[in-house]
Amino acid sequence: MTTYIIESPTGETHKLEIVKTGNYYRVFVDGFVDDKTITEEELLRELENPTF
């Protein structure tokens, strides 16, 4: 697991955790996880353009 402290565009800080399971990743933000796994390409795209 890799953990980051990130800042949203509104100035709020969040704890981002990324867990690799096989060829996929699970992303937790402030302890919450979406109910899906994503590929490395999807993870990189989301990190470049966060939606939170």
Secondary structure, 3 states (H helix, E strand, C coil): CEEEEEECCCCCEEEEEEEEECCEEEEEECCEECCCCECHHHHHHHHHCCCC
